[in-house]
Amino acid sequence: MQIIYPEEGAKYPFVTRSFTLGNAAPGSTMTINGVPIAVHREGGFLAMVDLATGPFLLRYEASLDGVTAGATRMIEVAQPHGLPSSKPDEAVAYEPSESLALLPGDLLAVRCKGPAGSIGTFRIEDLAKELPMAEHPSIPTVYEGHYYVQPGDEGEGLDISCALRTPKNHTLKAEAKGKLTVLDPRLSRVAVTTARSAVLKSAKSGYSLFLPPGVRLETAGRSGDTVRIKLSEHEESWANASDLRFLPEGTPPPHSEVGLSVSVGATPSSTKVVIRSSERVPFEVAHSIEPLRFEVRFFGASHHVDRIRYRPDDPVVKDVRWRQEDSRVVRFSVDTELWWGWGYDATYDERGNFVLDIRRPPDLTKGDVLRGRRIVLDPGHGPGTSAVGPLGTTERDVNLAIGLQLRDLLVKEGAEVFLTRISSDGPPLGDRPFLAWEAKGDLYLSLHNNALPMTADPFEGQHGYMNFFYQPHSRPFAAAMHASYNKERKELPDEGLWWGNLAVCRVPQMPAVLTESAYMIFPEQEVRLRAPAYQKEVAQTLLEGIRSFYESYRKLQLRRKPERRAARAK
Protein backbone atom coordinates (compact mmCIF):
# COMPACT_ATOMS: atom_id res chain seq x y z
CA MET A 1 0.00 0.00 0.00
CA GLN A 2 1.23 3.49 -0.90
CA ILE A 3 -0.16 6.77 0.47
CA ILE A 4 0.38 9.51 -2.12
CA TYR A 5 -1.50 12.31 -0.40
CA PRO A 6 -1.35 13.78 2.18
CA GLU A 7 2.31 13.79 3.08
CA GLU A 8 3.36 13.17 6.65
CA GLY A 9 3.04 16.36 8.70
CA ALA A 10 0.87 18.17 6.14
CA LYS A 11 -0.66 21.44 7.38
CA TYR A 12 -4.36 21.94 6.61
CA PRO A 13 -6.50 25.06 6.91
CA PHE A 14 -9.66 24.66 8.96
CA VAL A 15 -11.70 21.95 7.22
CA THR A 16 -13.98 19.27 8.62
CA ARG A 17 -13.43 16.91 5.67
CA SER A 18 -10.77 16.47 2.99
CA PHE A 19 -9.57 13.87 0.51
CA THR A 20 -6.74 11.39 0.51
CA LEU A 21 -5.37 9.26 -2.33
CA GLY A 22 -2.96 6.41 -2.94
CA ASN A 23 -2.93 2.80 -4.10
CA ALA A 24 -3.11 -0.77 -2.88
CA ALA A 25 -2.96 -4.13 -4.59
CA PRO A 26 -5.83 -4.45 -7.12
CA GLY A 27 -8.74 -6.30 -5.55
CA SER A 28 -7.95 -5.12 -2.01
CA THR A 29 -10.55 -4.00 0.49
CA MET A 30 -9.63 -0.84 2.38
CA THR A 31 -10.61 1.26 5.36
CA ILE A 32 -9.48 4.69 6.53
CA ASN A 33 -10.06 5.27 10.25
CA GLY A 34 -12.34 2.25 10.14
CA VAL A 35 -14.54 3.53 7.29
CA PRO A 36 -14.61 1.33 4.13
CA ILE A 37 -13.53 3.00 0.87
CA ALA A 38 -13.59 1.93 -2.79
CA VAL A 39 -10.45 0.74 -4.59
CA HIS A 40 -10.23 1.15 -8.39
CA ARG A 41 -9.69 -1.94 -10.51
CA GLU A 42 -6.07 -0.81 -11.13
CA GLY A 43 -5.48 -0.30 -7.38
CA GLY A 44 -5.84 3.47 -7.02
CA PHE A 45 -8.11 5.03 -4.43
CA LEU A 46 -9.52 8.51 -3.80
CA ALA A 47 -11.65 9.01 -0.68
CA MET A 48 -13.02 11.72 1.58
CA VAL A 49 -12.26 11.49 5.30
CA ASP A 50 -13.61 13.34 8.34
CA LEU A 51 -11.07 15.53 10.18
CA ALA A 52 -10.75 17.35 13.49
CA THR A 53 -8.69 20.40 14.44
CA GLY A 54 -5.19 20.04 15.83
CA PRO A 55 -2.93 16.99 15.29
CA PHE A 56 -4.97 14.30 13.54
CA LEU A 57 -4.03 10.72 12.68
CA LEU A 58 -5.19 8.93 9.52
CA ARG A 59 -5.05 5.11 9.77
CA TYR A 60 -5.13 3.10 6.54
CA GLU A 61 -5.71 -0.65 6.30
CA ALA A 62 -5.79 -2.78 3.14
CA SER A 63 -6.58 -6.50 3.01
CA LEU A 64 -6.20 -9.06 0.25
CA ASP A 65 -6.30 -12.87 0.48
CA GLY A 66 -6.02 -12.80 4.25
CA VAL A 67 -3.02 -10.45 4.30
CA THR A 68 -3.44 -6.99 5.86
CA ALA A 69 -1.19 -3.96 5.38
CA GLY A 70 -1.37 -0.77 7.40
CA ALA A 71 -0.09 2.80 7.18
CA THR A 72 -0.60 6.09 9.00
CA ARG A 73 -0.36 9.81 8.26
CA MET A 74 -0.19 12.46 10.96
CA ILE A 75 -1.48 15.84 9.81
CA GLU A 76 -2.44 19.08 11.52
CA VAL A 77 -5.70 20.95 10.93
CA ALA A 78 -5.87 24.66 11.71
CA GLN A 79 -8.37 26.28 14.03
CA PRO A 80 -11.58 27.86 12.64
CA HIS A 81 -11.19 31.25 10.91
CA GLY A 82 -7.45 30.67 10.60
CA LEU A 83 -6.90 31.59 14.24
CA PRO A 84 -3.67 30.64 16.00
CA SER A 85 -3.68 27.78 18.49
CA SER A 86 -3.69 28.84 22.15
CA LYS A 87 -4.32 27.56 25.64
CA PRO A 88 -7.62 28.39 27.41
CA ASP A 89 -5.91 30.89 29.74
CA GLU A 90 -3.62 32.45 27.12
CA ALA A 91 -3.76 35.63 25.03
CA VAL A 92 -2.25 35.71 21.54
CA ALA A 93 -1.79 38.97 19.58
CA TYR A 94 -1.84 37.75 15.98
CA GLU A 95 -2.19 41.01 14.03
CA PRO A 96 -0.19 42.82 12.87
CA SER A 97 1.73 39.66 11.96
CA GLU A 98 4.44 41.58 10.10
CA SER A 99 6.09 44.94 10.63
CA LEU A 100 4.39 47.99 9.14
CA ALA A 101 5.59 51.39 7.94
CA LEU A 102 2.63 53.78 7.88
CA LEU A 103 1.91 57.44 7.18
CA PRO A 104 -0.32 59.75 9.24
CA GLY A 105 -3.91 58.95 8.34
CA ASP A 106 -3.20 55.26 7.73
CA LEU A 107 -5.19 52.65 9.66
CA LEU A 108 -3.53 50.17 12.00
CA ALA A 109 -5.63 47.09 12.82
CA VAL A 110 -4.85 45.03 15.94
CA ARG A 111 -6.33 41.60 16.69
CA CYS A 112 -5.94 39.37 19.67
CA LYS A 113 -7.29 35.96 20.69
CA GLY A 114 -8.17 35.02 24.28
CA PRO A 115 -10.91 33.82 26.63
CA ALA A 116 -14.46 34.79 25.66
CA GLY A 117 -16.15 37.54 27.66
CA SER A 118 -12.94 39.43 28.41
CA ILE A 119 -12.40 43.19 28.32
CA GLY A 120 -9.66 44.02 25.83
CA THR A 121 -7.29 46.94 25.34
CA PHE A 122 -4.13 47.49 23.30
CA ARG A 123 -1.21 49.87 23.39
CA ILE A 124 1.36 51.21 20.95
CA GLU A 125 4.75 51.95 22.45
CA ASP A 126 5.27 55.71 22.99
CA LEU A 127 2.07 56.57 21.07
CA ALA A 128 -1.08 55.27 22.78
CA LYS A 129 -2.16 53.38 25.90
CA GLU A 130 -5.27 51.34 26.74
CA LEU A 131 -7.10 51.79 23.46
CA PRO A 132 -10.31 49.73 23.46
CA MET A 133 -10.76 46.40 21.73
CA ALA A 134 -14.18 44.97 20.85
CA GLU A 135 -15.03 41.30 21.03
CA HIS A 136 -15.96 39.98 17.58
CA PRO A 137 -19.77 39.51 17.36
CA SER A 138 -19.59 36.05 15.78
CA ILE A 139 -16.17 34.81 16.97
CA PRO A 140 -16.29 35.27 20.77
CA THR A 141 -12.57 34.63 21.38
CA VAL A 142 -11.38 37.36 18.97
CA TYR A 143 -10.81 40.98 20.02
CA GLU A 144 -10.28 43.77 17.49
CA GLY A 145 -8.99 47.32 17.81
CA HIS A 146 -7.81 50.06 15.49
CA TYR A 147 -5.77 53.24 15.45
CA TYR A 148 -5.35 55.97 12.84
CA VAL A 149 -1.77 57.20 12.77
CA GLN A 150 -1.86 60.85 13.83
CA PRO A 151 0.04 63.91 12.55
CA GLY A 152 3.01 64.34 14.82
CA ASP A 153 3.33 60.63 15.64
CA GLU A 154 6.92 59.42 15.48
CA GLY A 155 8.73 56.18 16.11
CA GLU A 156 10.53 53.25 14.56
CA GLY A 157 9.97 49.59 15.41
CA LEU A 158 7.35 50.37 18.05
CA ASP A 159 5.92 47.43 19.99
CA ILE A 160 2.18 46.69 19.80
CA SER A 161 0.59 44.66 22.58
CA CYS A 162 -2.83 43.74 23.92
CA ALA A 163 -4.22 43.04 27.39
CA LEU A 164 -7.35 41.04 28.24
CA ARG A 165 -9.16 41.21 31.59
CA THR A 166 -10.86 37.81 31.80
CA PRO A 167 -14.23 37.03 33.48
CA LYS A 168 -12.15 35.52 36.33
CA ASN A 169 -10.47 38.92 36.76
CA HIS A 170 -7.11 37.70 35.45
CA THR A 171 -5.05 39.91 33.16
CA LEU A 172 -3.50 38.26 30.11
CA LYS A 173 -0.99 40.09 27.94
CA ALA A 174 0.52 39.41 24.53
CA GLU A 175 2.79 41.24 22.11
CA ALA A 176 2.23 41.22 18.34
CA LYS A 177 4.96 39.98 16.06
CA GLY A 178 4.66 43.03 13.83
CA LYS A 179 6.15 46.40 14.82
CA LEU A 180 5.12 49.91 13.75
CA THR A 181 7.27 52.55 12.10
CA VAL A 182 5.73 55.98 11.45
CA LEU A 183 6.96 57.58 8.23
CA ASP A 184 7.75 61.26 7.84
CA PRO A 185 4.90 62.71 5.73
CA ARG A 186 7.11 65.55 4.55
CA LEU A 187 9.28 63.22 2.47
CA SER A 188 8.68 60.18 0.31
CA ARG A 189 11.10 57.44 -0.67
CA VAL A 190 11.66 56.65 -4.33
CA ALA A 191 12.49 53.18 -5.62
CA VAL A 192 13.36 51.85 -9.06
CA THR A 193 12.29 48.50 -10.51
CA THR A 194 15.05 45.93 -10.96
CA ALA A 195 13.18 42.74 -11.93
CA ARG A 196 12.66 41.72 -15.57
CA SER A 197 8.97 42.19 -14.93
CA ALA A 198 8.14 43.89 -11.64
CA VAL A 199 4.55 43.07 -10.70
CA LEU A 200 2.43 45.69 -8.96
CA LYS A 201 -0.61 44.31 -7.18
CA SER A 202 -3.79 45.94 -5.99
CA ALA A 203 -4.41 45.62 -2.23
CA LYS A 204 -1.43 43.22 -1.94
CA SER A 205 -3.28 40.70 -4.13
CA GLY A 206 -4.54 40.72 -7.69
CA TYR A 207 -2.19 41.76 -10.46
CA SER A 208 -2.51 45.22 -11.97
CA LEU A 209 0.75 46.50 -13.53
CA PHE A 210 3.74 44.75 -15.09
CA LEU A 211 6.76 47.02 -15.35
CA PRO A 212 10.18 46.67 -17.00
CA PRO A 213 13.43 47.49 -15.19
CA GLY A 214 14.31 51.11 -14.55
CA VAL A 215 10.83 52.48 -13.74
CA ARG A 216 10.79 54.95 -10.85
CA LEU A 217 8.11 54.60 -8.18
CA GLU A 218 7.01 56.78 -5.29
CA THR A 219 6.61 54.61 -2.19
CA ALA A 220 4.15 55.32 0.61
CA GLY A 221 4.55 52.59 3.20
CA ARG A 222 5.42 48.99 3.80
CA SER A 223 3.92 45.76 5.14
CA GLY A 224 6.55 43.12 5.75
CA ASP A 225 8.33 42.48 2.46
CA THR A 226 5.69 44.34 0.42
CA VAL A 227 6.03 48.02 -0.47
CA ARG A 228 3.07 50.33 -1.06
CA ILE A 229 3.32 52.38 -4.25
CA LYS A 230 1.55 55.70 -4.80
CA LEU A 231 0.30 55.87 -8.38
CA SER A 232 -2.08 58.83 -8.20
CA GLU A 233 -4.10 60.74 -5.65
CA HIS A 234 -6.66 57.91 -5.58
CA GLU A 235 -4.75 54.79 -6.70
CA GLU A 236 -2.07 52.69 -5.08
CA SER A 237 -0.43 49.32 -5.63
CA TRP A 238 1.92 46.96 -3.82
CA ALA A 239 5.25 45.55 -5.00
CA ASN A 240 7.68 43.00 -3.63
CA ALA A 241 10.64 44.73 -2.02
CA SER A 242 12.95 42.21 -3.74
CA ASP A 243 11.90 43.68 -7.13
CA LEU A 244 12.97 47.21 -6.13
CA ARG A 245 16.07 49.23 -5.33
CA PHE A 246 15.58 52.24 -3.09
CA LEU A 247 17.21 55.48 -4.19
CA PRO A 248 18.91 57.83 -1.69
CA GLU A 249 16.72 59.75 0.73
CA GLY A 250 15.73 63.10 -0.70
CA THR A 251 15.33 61.82 -4.28
CA PRO A 252 12.33 63.71 -5.72
CA PRO A 253 9.21 61.71 -6.62
CA PRO A 254 9.07 60.76 -10.29
CA HIS A 255 7.20 63.01 -12.71
CA SER A 256 7.24 62.76 -16.46
CA GLU A 257 6.11 64.90 -19.33
CA VAL A 258 4.78 62.40 -21.84
CA GLY A 259 3.98 62.98 -25.49
CA LEU A 260 6.57 65.64 -26.29
CA SER A 261 6.57 63.74 -29.56
CA VAL A 262 4.55 60.74 -30.70
CA SER A 263 5.34 58.67 -33.78
CA VAL A 264 3.64 55.69 -35.41
CA GLY A 265 5.65 53.50 -37.75
CA ALA A 266 5.61 50.04 -39.27
CA THR A 267 8.24 47.31 -39.22
CA PRO A 268 7.95 44.03 -41.17
CA SER A 269 6.42 42.31 -38.13
CA SER A 270 4.81 45.04 -36.04
CA THR A 271 3.69 48.63 -35.67
CA LYS A 272 5.44 50.73 -33.04
CA VAL A 273 3.80 53.63 -31.24
CA VAL A 274 6.65 55.61 -29.66
CA ILE A 275 5.73 58.19 -27.00
CA ARG A 276 8.52 60.42 -25.82
CA SER A 277 8.80 60.53 -22.03
CA SER A 278 11.06 62.67 -19.87
CA GLU A 279 11.23 59.97 -17.18
CA ARG A 280 10.41 56.29 -16.82
CA VAL A 281 7.18 56.34 -14.79
CA PRO A 282 4.76 53.45 -14.11
CA PHE A 283 2.22 52.66 -16.80
CA GLU A 284 -0.77 50.40 -17.32
CA VAL A 285 -1.78 48.88 -20.66
CA ALA A 286 -5.30 47.59 -21.28
CA HIS A 287 -6.75 46.47 -24.58
CA SER A 288 -9.92 45.13 -26.14
CA ILE A 289 -10.69 43.37 -29.41
CA GLU A 290 -13.37 43.56 -32.10
CA PRO A 291 -12.02 46.14 -32.85
CA LEU A 292 -8.49 46.06 -31.44
CA ARG A 293 -7.93 49.09 -29.20
CA PHE A 294 -5.33 50.02 -26.57
CA GLU A 295 -5.49 52.27 -23.52
CA VAL A 296 -2.19 53.31 -21.92
CA ARG A 297 -2.20 55.19 -18.61
CA PHE A 298 0.92 56.90 -17.28
CA PHE A 299 1.11 57.62 -13.54
CA GLY A 300 3.01 60.56 -12.13
CA ALA A 301 2.75 62.27 -15.49
CA SER A 302 1.40 65.25 -17.39
CA HIS A 303 0.88 65.44 -21.13
CA HIS A 304 2.77 67.77 -23.43
CA VAL A 305 1.57 66.59 -26.83
CA ASP A 306 2.71 68.89 -29.60
CA ARG A 307 2.48 66.69 -32.70
CA ILE A 308 1.92 63.09 -33.80
CA ARG A 309 3.60 61.58 -36.83
CA TYR A 310 1.64 58.94 -38.79
CA ARG A 311 3.65 57.12 -41.45
CA PRO A 312 1.82 56.24 -44.66
CA ASP A 313 3.31 52.74 -44.73
CA ASP A 314 1.66 51.75 -41.41
CA PRO A 315 -1.46 49.60 -41.98
CA VAL A 316 -2.41 49.14 -38.32
CA VAL A 317 -2.94 52.33 -36.30
CA LYS A 318 -5.97 54.44 -37.14
CA ASP A 319 -5.78 57.14 -34.48
CA VAL A 320 -3.95 58.21 -31.29
CA ARG A 321 -5.71 60.39 -28.73
CA TRP A 322 -4.83 61.60 -25.24
CA ARG A 323 -6.22 63.35 -22.20
CA GLN A 324 -5.14 64.32 -18.69
CA GLU A 325 -7.31 62.21 -16.36
CA ASP A 326 -6.18 63.99 -13.22
CA SER A 327 -3.14 65.91 -12.05
CA ARG A 328 -0.97 62.75 -12.04
CA VAL A 329 -2.46 60.51 -14.75
CA VAL A 330 -2.31 60.77 -18.55
CA ARG A 331 -4.27 58.41 -20.79
CA PHE A 332 -3.37 57.61 -24.42
CA SER A 333 -5.90 55.77 -26.60
CA VAL A 334 -4.70 53.90 -29.67
CA ASP A 335 -7.34 52.80 -32.18
CA THR A 336 -6.38 50.27 -34.84
CA GLU A 337 -7.79 48.99 -38.13
CA LEU A 338 -7.71 45.40 -36.87
CA TRP A 339 -10.44 43.22 -35.40
CA TRP A 340 -8.34 40.68 -33.50
CA GLY A 341 -5.01 41.07 -31.72
CA TRP A 342 -1.83 39.03 -32.11
CA GLY A 343 0.04 40.33 -29.10
CA TYR A 344 1.91 43.43 -28.02
CA ASP A 345 4.92 44.46 -26.00
CA ALA A 346 5.12 47.58 -23.85
CA THR A 347 8.38 48.92 -22.47
CA TYR A 348 10.83 51.83 -22.42
CA ASP A 349 13.62 51.92 -25.02
CA GLU A 350 17.24 52.80 -24.35
CA ARG A 351 16.44 56.51 -24.70
CA GLY A 352 13.66 56.32 -22.12
CA ASN A 353 10.84 56.60 -24.66
CA PHE A 354 7.75 54.48 -24.12
CA VAL A 355 7.17 51.96 -26.93
CA LEU A 356 3.92 50.11 -27.61
CA ASP A 357 4.88 47.38 -30.09
CA ILE A 358 1.71 45.97 -31.72
CA ARG A 359 2.33 42.68 -33.52
CA ARG A 360 0.89 42.37 -37.00
CA PRO A 361 -1.17 39.29 -37.95
CA PRO A 362 0.18 36.40 -40.03
CA ASP A 363 -0.78 36.09 -43.69
CA LEU A 364 -3.23 33.19 -43.80
CA THR A 365 -4.78 33.92 -47.17
CA LYS A 366 -2.94 31.12 -48.97
CA GLY A 367 -1.77 27.60 -48.20
CA ASP A 368 -2.01 25.51 -45.04
CA VAL A 369 -2.75 27.68 -42.03
CA LEU A 370 -0.25 25.80 -39.85
CA ARG A 371 2.69 25.89 -42.22
CA GLY A 372 5.35 28.30 -41.03
CA ARG A 373 3.57 29.15 -37.78
CA ARG A 374 5.83 29.24 -34.70
CA ILE A 375 4.09 27.55 -31.77
CA VAL A 376 5.46 27.64 -28.22
CA LEU A 377 4.51 24.54 -26.22
CA ASP A 378 4.97 24.73 -22.47
CA PRO A 379 4.58 21.35 -20.73
CA GLY A 380 3.60 22.56 -17.27
CA HIS A 381 5.80 22.13 -14.20
CA GLY A 382 9.25 20.57 -14.26
CA PRO A 383 11.69 19.89 -11.44
CA GLY A 384 9.31 21.30 -8.82
CA THR A 385 6.08 19.95 -7.43
CA SER A 386 3.14 18.98 -9.60
CA ALA A 387 -0.05 16.99 -9.18
CA VAL A 388 0.36 13.26 -8.54
CA GLY A 389 -2.24 10.57 -9.21
CA PRO A 390 -3.20 7.66 -6.93
CA LEU A 391 -0.83 5.33 -8.81
CA GLY A 392 2.03 7.81 -8.45
CA THR A 393 1.80 9.23 -11.97
CA THR A 394 3.20 12.77 -11.98
CA GLU A 395 1.50 15.54 -13.87
CA ARG A 396 4.82 16.91 -15.12
CA ASP A 397 5.57 13.61 -16.91
CA VAL A 398 2.11 13.41 -18.50
CA ASN A 399 2.30 17.07 -19.59
CA LEU A 400 5.65 16.44 -21.27
CA ALA A 401 4.47 13.25 -22.97
CA ILE A 402 1.46 15.09 -24.45
CA GLY A 403 3.70 18.01 -25.43
CA LEU A 404 6.11 15.76 -27.33
CA GLN A 405 3.21 14.06 -29.12
CA LEU A 406 1.78 17.46 -30.07
CA ARG A 407 5.16 18.68 -31.25
CA ASP A 408 5.43 15.77 -33.67
CA LEU A 409 1.92 16.39 -35.01
CA LEU A 410 2.60 20.11 -35.53
CA VAL A 411 5.93 19.50 -37.26
CA LYS A 412 4.19 17.14 -39.71
CA GLU A 413 1.83 20.03 -40.53
CA GLY A 414 4.79 22.32 -41.32
CA ALA A 415 4.76 24.35 -38.10
CA GLU A 416 7.84 25.37 -36.16
CA VAL A 417 7.72 24.30 -32.52
CA PHE A 418 9.59 25.63 -29.50
CA LEU A 419 9.34 23.58 -26.28
CA THR A 420 10.06 25.25 -22.94
CA ARG A 421 11.35 21.88 -21.68
CA ILE A 422 12.17 18.47 -23.15
CA SER A 423 12.90 16.57 -19.91
CA SER A 424 11.74 16.41 -16.30
CA ASP A 425 13.98 19.41 -15.70
CA GLY A 426 12.85 22.84 -16.86
CA PRO A 427 12.93 26.59 -16.34
CA PRO A 428 11.16 28.32 -13.43
CA LEU A 429 7.56 29.35 -14.01
CA GLY A 430 8.43 33.05 -14.20
CA ASP A 431 10.97 32.49 -16.99
CA ARG A 432 8.64 30.69 -19.37
CA PRO A 433 6.79 33.72 -20.80
CA PHE A 434 10.16 35.38 -21.44
CA LEU A 435 11.39 32.28 -23.27
CA ALA A 436 8.26 32.32 -25.41
CA TRP A 437 8.85 35.96 -26.37
CA GLU A 438 12.55 35.35 -27.07
CA ALA A 439 11.46 32.53 -29.40
CA LYS A 440 9.10 35.00 -31.14
CA GLY A 441 6.23 32.55 -30.86
CA ASP A 442 2.97 33.16 -32.69
CA LEU A 443 1.00 31.24 -30.05
CA TYR A 444 1.74 30.08 -26.51
CA LEU A 445 0.09 26.89 -25.25
CA SER A 446 0.69 25.74 -21.67
CA LEU A 447 -0.18 22.06 -21.17
CA HIS A 448 -1.49 20.91 -17.80
CA ASN A 449 -3.58 18.28 -16.06
CA ASN A 450 -5.57 19.12 -13.00
CA ALA A 451 -5.88 18.48 -9.27
CA LEU A 452 -7.96 20.02 -6.49
CA PRO A 453 -7.08 22.01 -3.38
CA MET A 454 -7.31 20.25 -0.02
CA THR A 455 -10.43 22.27 0.82
CA ALA A 456 -12.41 20.79 -2.11
CA ASP A 457 -14.61 17.71 -2.25
CA PRO A 458 -13.74 15.81 -5.45
CA PHE A 459 -17.11 14.03 -5.31
CA GLU A 460 -19.07 17.26 -5.57
CA GLY A 461 -19.83 18.33 -9.13
CA GLN A 462 -18.26 17.11 -12.34
CA HIS A 463 -14.55 17.26 -13.12
CA GLY A 464 -13.08 17.08 -16.61
CA TYR A 465 -11.39 19.59 -18.93
CA MET A 466 -11.15 23.38 -18.91
CA ASN A 467 -9.25 26.09 -20.78
CA PHE A 468 -7.92 29.41 -19.45
CA PHE A 469 -7.05 32.77 -20.99
CA TYR A 470 -6.17 36.18 -19.50
CA GLN A 471 -5.57 38.73 -22.26
CA PRO A 472 -8.56 39.75 -24.42
CA HIS A 473 -6.60 38.93 -27.57
CA SER A 474 -6.25 35.33 -26.28
CA ARG A 475 -9.96 34.64 -25.96
CA PRO A 476 -10.57 33.56 -29.60
CA PHE A 477 -7.68 31.09 -29.26
CA ALA A 478 -9.09 29.77 -25.98
CA ALA A 479 -12.58 29.47 -27.49
CA ALA A 480 -11.23 27.45 -30.43
CA MET A 481 -9.30 25.14 -28.09
CA HIS A 482 -12.35 24.63 -25.92
CA ALA A 483 -14.56 23.86 -28.91
CA SER A 484 -12.08 21.15 -29.92
CA TYR A 485 -12.34 19.55 -26.47
CA ASN A 486 -16.15 19.76 -26.72
CA LYS A 487 -15.98 17.84 -29.98
CA GLU A 488 -13.25 15.31 -29.28
CA ARG A 489 -13.22 14.63 -25.52
CA LYS A 490 -16.79 13.52 -24.87
CA GLU A 491 -15.67 10.97 -22.27
CA LEU A 492 -14.97 13.86 -19.87
CA PRO A 493 -17.23 16.57 -18.41
CA ASP A 494 -16.92 20.11 -19.73
CA GLU A 495 -15.99 22.51 -16.90
CA GLY A 496 -16.14 25.53 -19.17
CA LEU A 497 -13.99 28.25 -20.64
CA TRP A 498 -12.32 30.35 -17.93
CA TRP A 499 -10.64 33.70 -17.56
CA GLY A 500 -7.71 33.01 -15.23
CA ASN A 501 -5.12 35.24 -13.57
CA LEU A 502 -2.34 32.73 -14.31
CA ALA A 503 1.29 33.64 -14.92
CA VAL A 504 1.61 31.93 -18.29
CA CYS A 505 -1.72 33.32 -19.51
CA ARG A 506 -0.72 36.88 -18.68
CA VAL A 507 1.97 36.92 -21.38
CA PRO A 508 0.94 39.88 -23.60
CA GLN A 509 3.17 39.31 -26.64
CA MET A 510 1.08 36.54 -28.23
CA PRO A 511 -2.25 34.75 -27.75
CA ALA A 512 -1.73 32.44 -24.76
CA VAL A 513 -3.89 29.64 -23.39
CA LEU A 514 -3.51 27.14 -20.55
CA THR A 515 -5.26 23.79 -20.96
CA GLU A 516 -6.33 21.38 -18.21
CA SER A 517 -7.05 18.18 -20.15
CA ALA A 518 -8.14 15.91 -17.27
CA TYR A 519 -7.57 15.25 -13.55
CA MET A 520 -4.56 13.38 -12.20
CA ILE A 521 -6.25 12.61 -8.87
CA PHE A 522 -9.24 10.63 -10.15
CA PRO A 523 -8.27 6.95 -10.56
CA GLU A 524 -10.18 6.46 -13.83
CA GLN A 525 -8.79 9.61 -15.43
CA GLU A 526 -5.25 8.84 -14.23
CA VAL A 527 -5.40 5.41 -15.89
CA ARG A 528 -6.33 7.11 -19.17
CA LEU A 529 -3.60 9.73 -18.89
CA ARG A 530 -0.93 7.06 -18.30
CA ALA A 531 -1.65 5.43 -21.67
CA PRO A 532 0.44 6.70 -24.66
CA ALA A 533 -2.54 6.10 -26.97
CA TYR A 534 -4.72 8.43 -24.91
CA GLN A 535 -1.93 11.00 -24.69
CA LYS A 536 -1.86 11.03 -28.49
CA GLU A 537 -5.63 11.52 -28.60
CA VAL A 538 -5.29 14.57 -26.34
CA ALA A 539 -2.46 15.89 -28.52
CA GLN A 540 -4.70 15.48 -31.59
CA THR A 541 -7.44 17.44 -29.80
CA LEU A 542 -4.96 20.24 -29.12
CA LEU A 543 -3.76 20.21 -32.74
CA GLU A 544 -7.30 20.58 -34.04
CA GLY A 545 -7.93 23.46 -31.64
CA ILE A 546 -4.87 25.30 -32.94
CA ARG A 547 -5.88 24.62 -36.53
CA SER A 548 -9.45 25.80 -35.89
CA PHE A 549 -8.19 29.08 -34.39
CA TYR A 550 -6.08 29.81 -37.47
CA GLU A 551 -8.90 28.79 -39.81
CA SER A 552 -11.25 31.21 -38.02
CA TYR A 553 -8.81 34.04 -38.55
CA ARG A 554 -8.26 33.06 -42.19
CA LYS A 555 -11.99 33.59 -42.78
CA LEU A 556 -11.80 36.97 -41.04
CA GLN A 557 -8.71 37.97 -43.00
CA LEU A 558 -10.28 37.06 -46.33
CA ARG A 559 -13.38 39.05 -45.40
CA ARG A 560 -11.66 42.23 -44.14
CA LYS A 561 -9.18 44.16 -46.27
CA PRO A 562 -7.46 45.85 -43.25
CA GLU A 563 -6.49 42.40 -41.90
CA ARG A 564 -4.89 41.54 -45.27
CA ARG A 565 -3.07 44.88 -45.51
CA ALA A 566 -1.68 44.47 -42.01
CA ALA A 567 -0.34 40.93 -42.54
CA ARG A 568 3.30 40.77 -41.56
CA ALA A 569 6.10 39.89 -43.91
CA LYS A 570 7.20 36.27 -43.69
Secondary structure as GFF3:
##gff-version 3
##sequence-region A 1 570
A	DSSP	beta_strand	2	5	.	.	.	ID=ss1
A	DSSP	beta_strand	11	12	.	.	.	ID=ss2
A	DSSP	beta_strand	17	23	.	.	.	ID=ss3
A	DSSP	beta_strand	29	32	.	.	.	ID=ss4
A	DSSP	beta_strand	35	37	.	.	.	ID=ss5
A	DSSP	beta_strand	44	50	.	.	.	ID=ss6
A	DSSP	beta_strand	54	64	.	.	.	ID=ss7
A	DSSP	beta_strand	67	77	.	.	.	ID=ss8
A	DSSP	three_ten_helix	80	82	.	.	.	ID=ss9
A	DSSP	beta_strand	92	95	.	.	.	ID=ss10
A	DSSP	beta_strand	100	102	.	.	.	ID=ss11
A	DSSP	beta_strand	107	113	.	.	.	ID=ss12
A	DSSP	beta_strand	119	124	.	.	.	ID=ss13
A	DSSP	beta_strand	128	135	.	.	.	ID=ss14
A	DSSP	beta_strand	142	148	.	.	.	ID=ss15
A	DSSP	beta_strand	160	165	.	.	.	ID=ss16
A	DSSP	beta_strand	171	175	.	.	.	ID=ss17
A	DSSP	beta_strand	180	182	.	.	.	ID=ss18
A	DSSP	beta_strand	190	193	.	.	.	ID=ss19
A	DSSP	beta_strand	198	201	.	.	.	ID=ss20
A	DSSP	three_ten_helix	202	204	.	.	.	ID=ss21
A	DSSP	beta_strand	207	211	.	.	.	ID=ss22
A	DSSP	beta_strand	216	223	.	.	.	ID=ss23
A	DSSP	beta_strand	226	230	.	.	.	ID=ss24
A	DSSP	beta_strand	236	240	.	.	.	ID=ss25
A	DSSP	three_ten_helix	241	243	.	.	.	ID=ss26
A	DSSP	beta_strand	244	246	.	.	.	ID=ss27
A	DSSP	beta_strand	256	266	.	.	.	ID=ss28
A	DSSP	beta_strand	270	277	.	.	.	ID=ss29
A	DSSP	beta_strand	283	288	.	.	.	ID=ss30
A	DSSP	beta_strand	293	299	.	.	.	ID=ss31
A	DSSP	beta_strand	301	303	.	.	.	ID=ss32
A	DSSP	beta_strand	308	310	.	.	.	ID=ss33
A	DSSP	beta_strand	317	326	.	.	.	ID=ss34
A	DSSP	beta_strand	329	336	.	.	.	ID=ss35
A	DSSP	beta_strand	344	348	.	.	.	ID=ss36
A	DSSP	beta_strand	354	359	.	.	.	ID=ss37
A	DSSP	beta_strand	374	379	.	.	.	ID=ss38
A	DSSP	alpha_helix	395	412	.	.	.	ID=ss39
A	DSSP	beta_strand	416	419	.	.	.	ID=ss40
A	DSSP	three_ten_helix	429	431	.	.	.	ID=ss41
A	DSSP	alpha_helix	432	438	.	.	.	ID=ss42
A	DSSP	beta_strand	443	450	.	.	.	ID=ss43
A	DSSP	beta_strand	465	469	.	.	.	ID=ss44
A	DSSP	three_ten_helix	472	474	.	.	.	ID=ss45
A	DSSP	alpha_helix	475	488	.	.	.	ID=ss46
A	DSSP	beta_strand	494	499	.	.	.	ID=ss47
A	DSSP	beta_strand	512	519	.	.	.	ID=ss48
A	DSSP	alpha_helix	523	530	.	.	.	ID=ss49
A	DSSP	alpha_helix	532	559	.	.	.	ID=ss50
A	DSSP	alpha_helix	561	566	.	.	.	ID=ss51
###
